[in-house]
Amino acid sequence: MSHKPYSVYTVEELALDDLFVRWVQYPNDDEVVAYWQNWLDQNPDCADKVETARQLIIEGSKPLLPALSSDEISSVWGRIRESFQTMEDLRPLQPDVRAVVGWWYFIRTVAAALGVVLLIGWALWMQYGPNQSVSTVSTDANQTRQIQLPDNSFITLHANSSVKYVRRWTDETPRAVWLKGEADFAVVHRNDTSSARLFRVHTADITIEAVGTTFQVRERPKSTCVALTSGQINLLLKHQDPIRLQPGDSFEIATGSAKSLPNH
């Protein structure tokens, strides 16, 4: 189903992977469940990491506030209207005056409730808003876009392609993008070359690790080709040792098999 080297993924990368998310959110999909169960049987040392990523998705999918049913909403409004009728300062008033004052109390109550909702929304936006969300950039036919990533690396996204990444990168966030289609990458070099801090590009068939590098990725329906211009990259494939490319090398994976191509 997938040739991705999930065993080297971080918790965050697993939680952003489409196939992994599908497994967590659709437990009745027998094919996906069988794939991940088989994968866990082959990679038992990754069980804790998988469970942590699964919990991240489950918690992130929960509504922040409980939804009210129609009966509960009717009950709340009924209690509000009843409270207007029992207010001591409204009882001595004439019915028409009491109705006007009652509406004033009603509007004031609604305004106060709306203010609370807006305040909560603002706080949630500040915590979970654009700086924390996943950005997806797509191109149409005959369109090319240049994207600056949070670490100042650059992507040139070619036509009919898309890329996904977390908008804010921290020490706890993997430097990772998910690519569908074709793109050129210019990766900023970092002194920390530990596996968790390397720049990674994920496609349907392969994961590319880079330090400070310029390379191209061409993902097509029947194959994915990676060409290295400068720097150094490692290619990660399922059940294979990492493959290191030198400047000028190319590599192609097609329908489950991989082969090196002639140098440029």
C-alpha positions, 0 to 999 in steps of 0.5 A: 500500500505504501513504500514510506519508511515509517520507522524513521518518522517522528511522532509529529510526522506520523500524525501528519501522514495521510495514511496514518490519519486515515487509520486513526479516524477510520478504524473500520477500513479493513485494508488500512487497518491490516496494513498498519497492524502488519507494519506494527508486527514488523516494527514492534519497537515503534509501538510507543511512537505510534500510540503517541501519534495516534493520541495526538490525532484523537485529541486534535480531532475532538471539538474544543467545546461540547455541542448542544442538541436542539432540545438543550438549546430550547431548554436554555432559551426557555430558562432565559425567558423564564428568568425575565418573568421572575426578575423583581425589578420587572414585576411592578411594570406594566406589560408593555413596559415590561416587554420592552425592558425584558427585551433590553435584558435579553439583548444585553444577555445575548451581547454578553454571551457573544462577547464571551464566545468572541473572547474564547474564539480569539484566545483559541485563534491565538493558540491554534491559529495560522502560526500553528496550522498546516499550510497547503500550497497548490499550483494549476496548469502552467503555474509555478510558485516559489515558497519560503519555508519557516527555516528560510529554505525555498521550494519552487513548486511546478505546475499541477503540484501541491505541498503541505507543511506546518507553518511554524517550525520549532525545535519540537517540530520536524522540518518536513514537507509532503509533496505531490507533483514536482518541485525544486528544493534549496535547503538551508544548512543547519549544524544539527545533523541528527536524524530528527532535525534533518530536512525531509521531503515525503512523497507517496513512494520515498522520503528524502533527507537533506542537510544543506542541499539543492535537489529536484523531485518529480513525482509522476503517476508511475514513478518518482525521480530525485536529482541532486544538484549540490550538497548531500541527500539520503533516500529512505525506502521501506525495508532498505538501507538509506541510499546516499546521492552525490551531486549529479546523481539521479534516482528513480523509484517506479511501481515498487522497484528502484534504480539509479539513473545516469549522472547528469 
